[in-house]
Amino acid sequence: MKISVIGTGYVGLVTGACLADFGMEVIGVDKDEAKIGALRAGRIPIYEPGLENLVKKNELEGRLSFSTDIPAAIQQSAAVFIAVGTPPLPDGSTDLTFIRQVANSIAQNLNGYKVIVTKSTVPIGTGQLISTIVREGTGGNGHFAVVSNPEFLREGSAIEDFLRPNRVVIGTEDPQALRIMLDIYSPLRNAGVPFVTTDVESAELIKYASNSFLATKISFINEMAELCEALGADVEVVAKGMGLDARIGNQFLHPGPGFGGSCFPKDTRSVARIARSNGGELRIVEAVLAVNDHTQRRMLSKVESAFGRLEGATAAVLGLTFKADTDDVRESPALAIVRQLLASGCAVRAYDPAAMDACKPLLPEVTFCANPYEAAEGADGVVIATEWNQFRKLQFDSLRSALRRPLIVDLRNLYDPAEVAEAGLRYVSVGRPTAEPRTGLARDERSSDEPTPVAPTARPRRVESAS
């Protein structure tokens, strides 16, 4: 079966490569000639583990190709997947400009029955909008069906999520379209993956409801972390005790600087606005957004308290992306913290494994470094802002030698506080008592009459977890 995927961004490229791996003949289409040229030359425009190899494999085997000829791709395909951008507007609503453009292109090139599949995250009612545009564009003579097939891809593990998903959602009331979709996904059906078949509107809402609930878990554990700091409790143990309850589960119960990226902030704002536009209010979702904003501000206060003062200080920030294993910096809490540090008069030396080229034009005041130890050179402390695996095994002796003061502010809780303290570093994390250094000193280039600031330490309390 021939399939076209319009849009070769994150969702479109992953979708096209994985559908080709299912045995489909896939054309990835984009009007961006530079992007298509790069893909044809074997250059992948996004960082996603495993994607480059999957694209190359299916290109070599003749199942995946790339083109800028949108009309030809539509005419050749039995199913047209729409995977274009749906960016947020200033009021929190979703910009459907690209969706409308694709729908018009389909209407102009409809040469037989087509299944039009929305992969992009779109507001409830977009399927009806696409149907109206195509129907009116063909004078009511077009033979087609619109399907909602939302994606549930996590950046950093998107290939795994597509090839081994928790579920596949298909929204359509057209029996022929449903048969075609089940045929496309037959490898997953054969593997026993659960399928949810429903109407278009319910499928569209499943995506928003899922992301809003996951964002809720993140905001909830961040509030618990703040409470733990006030009480001297350990949020890691609290989260473990919660997560062992099968009704709750342990995923998304990791405290940190708040959620970011291209999905959770956009989707929660969008669904909240959809509710308001329909005369309702999603009070929990509104609260989740408020807590996330508060959490990001609280992280700056945590850094400031640990450093003593920010004006005139230098921070070594490790991680700029919104999460590990991606180069995506959209609505990254790490970037928000860097900007707040700069606005407070703090110099920033930064390192990220994948996103520094993207960040250099965004943060011209920042000194970008080749590794964590270069970033720490002469800094007043290290701030771990993203949970990259390589930050989980830092050489503490090298950090102490490079830093002016022995301080790590870990906003991702990557370490055992006692381990860091034993290495002679003061360790401030999220939702856990501060660990003071027990051995060693760092090089301090400040004048002897300038006191080293000491942030208040939470009441020490050790909580043992059951094995």
C-alpha positions as CSV (number, residue, x, y, z in Angstrom):
1,M,0.0,0.0,0.0
2,K,1.3,3.5,-0.9
3,I,1.1,6.1,1.9
4,S,2.1,9.7,1.9
5,V,3.1,11.5,5.1
6,I,2.8,15.3,4.6
7,G,5.3,17.0,7.0
8,T,8.8,15.7,7.7
9,G,9.2,17.1,11.2
10,Y,9.5,15.1,14.3
11,V,6.1,13.3,14.1
12,G,6.1,12.9,10.3
13,L,9.6,11.6,10.0
14,V,9.2,9.0,12.7
15,T,5.8,8.0,11.4
16,G,7.0,7.6,7.8
17,A,10.1,5.6,8.8
18,C,8.1,3.3,11.0
19,L,5.3,2.7,8.6
20,A,7.9,1.9,5.9
21,D,9.3,-0.6,8.4
22,F,5.9,-2.2,8.6
23,G,6.2,-2.9,4.8
24,M,4.3,0.1,3.5
25,E,5.6,2.1,0.5
26,V,5.9,5.6,2.1
27,I,6.6,9.0,0.6
28,G,7.7,11.7,3.0
29,V,6.6,15.0,1.7
30,D,7.5,18.5,2.7
31,K,7.5,21.9,0.9
32,D,10.8,22.7,2.6
33,E,13.2,22.0,-0.2
34,A,16.3,22.2,2.0
35,K,14.9,19.7,4.4
36,I,14.0,17.2,1.7
37,G,17.4,17.7,0.1
38,A,19.1,16.9,3.4
39,L,17.0,13.8,3.9
40,R,17.8,12.6,0.4
41,A,21.4,13.1,1.3
42,G,21.1,11.0,4.4
43,R,21.1,13.9,6.9
44,I,18.5,13.7,9.6
45,P,17.3,17.1,10.7
46,I,16.3,16.1,14.3
47,Y,18.1,14.2,17.1
48,E,16.2,11.0,17.9
49,P,18.0,7.8,18.9
50,G,17.6,5.1,16.2
51,L,15.9,7.2,13.7
52,E,18.9,7.7,11.3
53,N,19.4,4.0,11.0
54,L,15.7,3.3,10.5
55,V,15.5,5.9,7.7
56,K,18.6,4.6,5.9
57,K,17.4,1.0,6.2
58,N,14.1,1.7,4.6
59,E,15.5,4.0,1.9
60,L,17.9,1.3,0.9
61,E,15.2,-1.3,0.8
62,G,13.1,1.0,-1.4
63,R,10.1,1.5,0.9
64,L,10.9,5.1,2.0
65,S,11.4,8.1,-0.3
66,F,11.2,11.9,0.1
67,S,9.7,14.5,-2.2
68,T,8.5,18.1,-2.4
69,D,5.8,17.2,-4.9
70,I,2.8,17.2,-2.7
71,P,0.2,16.8,-5.5
72,A,1.9,13.8,-6.9
73,A,2.3,12.2,-3.5
74,I,-1.4,12.6,-2.8
75,Q,-2.5,11.2,-6.1
76,Q,-0.3,8.1,-5.7
77,S,-1.4,7.3,-2.2
78,A,-4.3,5.3,-0.7
79,A,-3.8,7.0,2.6
80,V,-2.5,10.5,3.3
81,F,-1.1,11.1,6.8
82,I,-1.1,14.8,7.9
83,A,1.9,15.5,10.3
84,V,2.4,19.2,9.9
85,G,3.0,21.6,12.7
86,T,0.1,22.9,14.8
87,P,1.9,25.6,16.9
88,P,0.2,27.5,19.7
89,L,-1.2,31.0,19.2
90,P,-0.6,33.7,21.9
91,D,-4.1,33.1,23.4
92,G,-3.3,29.4,23.9
93,S,-5.4,28.2,21.0
94,T,-3.9,26.1,18.1
95,D,-2.8,27.5,14.8
96,L,-4.4,25.3,12.1
97,T,-2.9,27.2,9.1
98,F,-0.8,24.2,7.9
99,I,-3.7,21.8,8.4
100,R,-6.0,24.0,6.2
101,Q,-3.3,24.2,3.5
102,V,-2.9,20.4,3.4
103,A,-6.7,19.9,3.3
104,N,-6.9,22.3,0.3
105,S,-4.1,20.4,-1.4
106,I,-5.9,17.1,-0.9
107,A,-9.1,18.6,-2.3
108,Q,-7.3,19.8,-5.4
109,N,-5.7,16.4,-6.0
110,L,-8.3,13.9,-5.0
111,N,-8.3,11.3,-7.8
112,G,-10.1,8.5,-6.0
113,Y,-11.0,7.3,-2.5
114,K,-8.5,8.5,0.1
115,V,-8.1,8.0,3.8
116,I,-7.0,11.3,5.3
117,V,-5.3,10.6,8.6
118,T,-4.5,13.4,11.1
119,K,-1.4,12.5,13.1
120,S,-0.8,16.1,14.2
121,T,-2.2,17.0,17.6
122,V,-5.3,19.1,16.7
123,P,-8.3,20.5,18.6
124,I,-11.5,18.6,18.8
125,G,-13.5,19.4,15.7
126,T,-10.5,19.5,13.3
127,G,-11.6,16.3,11.6
128,Q,-14.9,18.0,10.8
129,L,-13.0,21.0,9.5
130,I,-10.9,18.9,7.2
131,S,-14.0,17.1,5.9
132,T,-15.7,20.4,5.2
133,I,-12.6,21.9,3.3
134,V,-12.2,18.7,1.2
135,R,-15.9,18.4,0.5
136,E,-16.3,22.0,-0.5
137,G,-13.0,21.9,-2.5
138,T,-14.3,19.0,-4.6
139,G,-17.8,20.4,-5.1
140,G,-19.2,17.6,-2.9
141,N,-18.0,14.9,-5.4
142,G,-14.9,13.7,-3.5
143,H,-14.8,10.2,-2.2
144,F,-12.8,10.2,1.1
145,A,-12.8,9.6,4.8
146,V,-11.1,11.5,7.6
147,V,-9.5,9.5,10.4
148,S,-8.0,10.7,13.7
149,N,-4.9,8.6,14.6
150,P,-3.1,10.6,17.3
151,E,0.5,9.9,18.1
152,F,1.8,9.1,21.6
153,L,5.6,9.5,20.9
154,R,8.0,10.4,23.6
155,E,11.0,12.3,22.4
156,G,14.1,10.2,23.0
157,S,12.1,6.9,22.7
158,A,9.9,7.6,19.7
159,I,10.9,4.6,17.6
160,E,10.1,2.2,20.5
161,D,6.9,4.0,21.2
162,F,5.7,3.6,17.5
163,L,6.8,0.1,17.0
164,R,5.7,-1.2,20.5
165,P,3.0,1.1,21.6
166,N,0.7,0.8,24.6
167,R,-2.3,1.3,22.3
168,V,-3.3,2.5,18.9
169,V,-6.3,4.9,18.7
170,I,-8.3,5.1,15.4
171,G,-11.2,7.5,15.2
172,T,-13.5,7.1,12.2
173,E,-17.1,6.1,11.4
174,D,-16.3,4.9,7.9
175,P,-16.0,1.1,7.7
176,Q,-13.7,1.2,4.6
177,A,-11.3,3.6,6.3
178,L,-11.2,1.5,9.4
179,R,-10.3,-1.6,7.3
180,I,-7.5,0.3,5.6
181,M,-6.2,1.6,8.9
182,L,-6.3,-1.9,10.5
183,D,-4.4,-3.2,7.5
184,I,-1.7,-0.5,7.8
185,Y,-1.2,-1.4,11.5
186,S,-1.6,-5.2,11.0
187,P,2.0,-5.9,12.4
188,L,0.8,-4.3,15.7
189,R,-2.5,-6.1,15.7
190,N,-0.7,-9.4,15.2
191,A,1.6,-8.5,18.1
192,G,-1.4,-8.1,20.4
193,V,-1.3,-4.3,20.8
194,P,-4.7,-3.0,22.1
195,F,-6.7,-1.0,19.6
196,V,-9.2,1.7,20.5
197,T,-11.7,2.4,17.6
198,T,-14.0,5.2,18.1
199,D,-15.4,8.4,16.5
200,V,-13.1,11.2,15.3
201,E,-13.9,13.6,18.2
202,S,-13.3,11.1,20.9
203,A,-10.0,10.1,19.3
204,E,-8.9,13.8,19.2
205,L,-9.8,14.3,22.8
206,I,-7.9,11.1,23.9
207,K,-4.7,12.8,22.9
208,Y,-5.4,15.9,24.9
209,A,-6.7,14.0,27.9
210,S,-3.7,11.8,28.0
211,N,-1.1,14.6,27.9
212,S,-3.1,16.6,30.4
213,F,-3.2,13.7,32.9
214,L,0.6,13.1,32.6
215,A,1.3,16.8,33.1
216,T,-0.9,16.6,36.2
217,K,1.3,13.8,37.6
218,I,4.4,16.0,37.1
219,S,2.9,19.0,38.7
220,F,1.6,16.9,41.6
221,I,4.9,15.4,42.5
222,N,6.6,18.8,42.2
223,E,4.1,20.2,44.8
224,M,4.9,17.2,47.0
225,A,8.6,17.9,46.5
226,E,8.1,21.4,47.8
227,L,6.2,20.1,50.8
228,C,9.0,17.5,51.4
229,E,11.5,20.3,51.6
230,A,9.4,22.1,54.2
231,L,9.1,18.9,56.3
232,G,12.5,17.4,55.9
233,A,11.0,14.4,54.0
234,D,12.5,12.6,51.0
235,V,10.3,13.0,47.8
236,E,12.1,10.1,46.1
237,V,10.9,7.7,48.8
238,V,7.4,9.3,48.8
239,A,7.2,8.9,45.0
240,K,8.3,5.2,45.3
241,G,5.7,4.5,48.0
242,M,3.0,6.1,45.7
243,G,4.2,4.5,42.5
244,L,4.1,0.9,43.9
245,D,0.3,1.3,44.1
246,A,-0.9,-0.2,40.7
247,R,-3.7,2.4,40.6
248,I,-1.0,5.2,40.5
249,G,2.0,3.7,38.8
250,N,5.6,5.0,39.0
251,Q,5.9,6.9,35.7
252,F,5.9,10.7,35.6
253,L,6.5,10.9,39.4
254,H,10.0,12.4,39.1
255,P,10.4,15.9,40.6
256,G,12.2,18.5,38.7
257,P,12.0,22.0,37.1
258,G,8.6,21.4,35.5
259,F,7.4,20.1,32.2
260,G,8.4,21.5,28.8
261,G,8.8,20.5,25.2
262,S,6.4,20.8,22.3
263,C,3.5,18.7,23.8
264,F,2.6,19.1,27.4
265,P,2.7,23.0,27.6
266,K,0.9,23.4,24.3
267,D,-1.7,20.7,24.8
268,T,-2.7,21.6,28.3
269,R,-3.1,25.3,27.3
270,S,-5.1,24.3,24.2
271,V,-7.5,21.9,26.0
272,A,-8.0,24.4,28.7
273,R,-8.9,27.0,26.1
274,I,-11.2,24.5,24.3
275,A,-13.1,24.0,27.5
276,R,-13.4,27.8,28.0
277,S,-14.6,28.2,24.4
278,N,-17.3,25.7,25.1
279,G,-18.6,27.4,28.2
280,G,-16.7,25.2,30.7
281,E,-13.5,25.2,32.7
282,L,-10.9,22.5,33.3
283,R,-10.0,23.5,36.8
284,I,-7.5,20.8,37.4
285,V,-5.7,21.5,34.1
286,E,-5.7,25.2,34.9
287,A,-4.1,24.4,38.2
288,V,-1.5,22.2,36.6
289,L,-0.4,25.1,34.4
290,A,-0.2,27.4,37.4
291,V,1.9,24.9,39.4
292,N,4.3,24.4,36.4
293,D,4.9,28.1,36.2
294,H,5.4,28.3,40.0
295,T,7.8,25.3,39.8
296,Q,10.1,27.0,37.3
297,R,10.2,30.2,39.4
298,R,10.9,28.1,42.5
299,M,13.9,26.5,40.8
300,L,15.6,29.9,40.3
301,S,15.0,30.6,44.0
302,K,16.6,27.3,44.9
303,V,19.7,28.1,42.8
304,E,19.8,31.6,44.3
305,S,19.6,30.3,47.8
306,A,22.3,27.8,47.2
307,F,24.6,30.4,45.6
308,G,24.0,33.0,48.2
309,R,23.5,35.7,45.6
310,L,23.3,35.6,41.8
311,E,24.6,39.0,40.8
312,G,28.2,38.7,40.0
313,A,28.2,34.9,40.3
314,T,28.9,32.3,37.6
315,A,26.8,29.2,37.1
316,A,27.8,26.1,35.2
317,V,24.5,24.8,33.7
318,L,24.5,21.2,32.5
319,G,21.6,20.5,30.0
320,L,19.6,22.9,27.9
321,T,17.0,20.6,26.3
322,F,13.6,20.0,28.0
323,K,14.5,16.4,28.6
324,A,17.3,14.0,27.8
325,D,17.9,12.2,24.4
326,T,16.5,15.0,22.3
327,D,17.7,18.3,20.8
328,D,14.4,19.9,21.4
329,V,14.6,23.2,23.4
330,R,11.0,24.3,22.9
331,E,9.6,25.6,26.2
332,S,12.6,24.0,28.0
333,P,12.6,24.6,31.7
334,A,16.4,24.6,31.5
335,L,16.4,27.6,29.0
336,A,13.9,29.4,31.2
337,I,16.3,29.0,34.2
338,V,19.3,30.2,32.1
339,R,17.4,33.3,31.0
340,Q,16.4,34.0,34.6
341,L,20.0,33.6,35.8
342,L,21.2,36.0,33.2
343,A,18.5,38.5,34.1
344,S,19.7,38.3,37.7
345,G,23.2,39.3,36.8
346,C,24.7,35.8,36.9
347,A,27.1,34.7,34.2
348,V,26.3,31.3,32.6
349,R,28.7,28.7,31.2
350,A,26.7,25.9,29.6
351,Y,27.1,22.4,28.1
352,D,24.5,20.2,26.4
353,P,25.2,17.0,24.4
354,A,22.8,17.8,21.5
355,A,21.4,21.4,21.6
356,M,24.2,23.9,21.8
357,D,24.1,24.8,18.1
358,A,20.4,25.5,18.4
359,C,20.9,27.5,21.6
360,K,23.8,29.8,20.5
361,P,21.6,32.2,18.6
362,L,19.0,32.1,21.4
363,L,21.5,32.8,24.2
364,P,24.3,35.0,22.9
365,E,25.4,36.0,26.4
366,V,26.1,32.3,27.4
367,T,29.6,30.8,27.2
368,F,29.1,27.4,25.6
369,C,31.6,24.7,26.6
370,A,33.0,21.4,25.3
371,N,32.1,19.3,28.3
372,P,30.8,19.6,31.9
373,Y,34.3,20.2,33.4
374,E,35.1,23.1,31.1
375,A,31.7,24.6,32.0
376,A,32.6,24.2,35.7
377,E,35.9,26.0,35.4
378,G,35.8,29.1,37.6
379,A,32.1,28.7,38.3
380,D,30.5,29.2,41.7
381,G,28.5,26.1,41.3
382,V,27.0,23.5,39.0
383,V,23.3,23.5,38.0
384,I,22.1,20.2,36.5
385,A,19.0,21.1,34.5
386,T,18.5,18.1,32.2
387,E,18.8,14.4,33.0
388,W,21.3,13.4,30.3
389,N,22.8,10.0,31.2
390,Q,26.3,11.4,31.0
391,F,25.5,13.7,33.8
392,R,24.8,10.7,36.1
393,K,28.5,9.7,36.3
394,L,30.3,13.0,36.7
395,Q,33.8,12.9,38.1
396,F,33.4,14.8,41.4
397,D,37.1,15.3,41.9
398,S,37.4,17.0,38.6
399,L,34.4,19.2,39.3
400,R,35.8,20.2,42.7
401,S,39.1,21.2,41.1
402,A,37.4,23.3,38.5
403,L,34.8,25.1,40.7
404,R,35.4,28.1,42.9
405,R,33.1,26.6,45.5
406,P,32.1,23.0,46.1
407,L,28.4,23.2,45.0
408,I,26.0,21.1,42.9
409,V,22.4,22.2,42.5
410,D,20.7,19.1,41.0
411,L,17.3,19.9,39.6
412,R,16.9,16.4,38.4
413,N,17.9,14.4,41.5
414,L,20.5,12.3,39.6
415,Y,22.6,11.4,42.7
416,D,22.5,10.0,46.1
417,P,23.0,13.0,48.4
418,A,25.4,11.1,50.7
419,E,27.6,10.1,47.7
420,V,28.1,13.7,46.7
421,A,28.7,14.9,50.2
422,E,31.4,12.2,50.7
423,A,33.1,13.6,47.6
424,G,33.4,17.0,49.3
425,L,30.6,18.8,47.5
426,R,27.6,20.6,48.9
427,Y,24.5,19.0,47.2
428,V,21.2,20.7,46.8
429,S,18.4,18.7,45.1
430,V,14.6,18.8,44.7
431,G,12.4,17.6,47.5
432,R,15.3,16.2,49.6
433,P,17.4,17.6,52.5
434,T,20.6,19.4,51.5
435,A,23.8,17.3,51.9
436,E,26.8,19.3,53.3
437,P,30.3,18.3,52.1
438,R,32.1,15.9,54.5
439,T,35.6,15.9,53.0
440,G,37.8,18.1,50.7
441,L,37.6,21.7,49.6
442,A,37.2,23.3,46.3
443,R,39.4,26.1,44.9
444,D,38.0,29.4,46.1
445,E,39.2,32.5,44.3
446,R,37.1,35.0,46.2
447,S,38.7,37.4,48.6
448,S,39.3,36.2,52.2
449,D,36.9,38.8,53.6
450,E,34.0,37.7,51.4
451,P,31.9,35.1,53.3
452,T,30.9,31.9,51.6
453,P,27.1,31.9,51.5
454,V,25.5,28.9,53.2
455,A,21.9,28.2,52.4
456,P,19.7,26.8,55.2
457,T,19.8,23.0,55.4
458,A,16.6,21.0,55.8
459,R,16.1,19.0,59.0
460,P,18.1,15.8,58.5
461,R,15.9,12.8,58.2
462,R,16.7,9.3,56.9
463,V,13.8,7.3,55.5
464,E,14.4,3.7,54.6
465,S,12.3,2.1,51.8
466,A,11.1,-1.4,51.9
467,S,12.9,-3.8,49.5
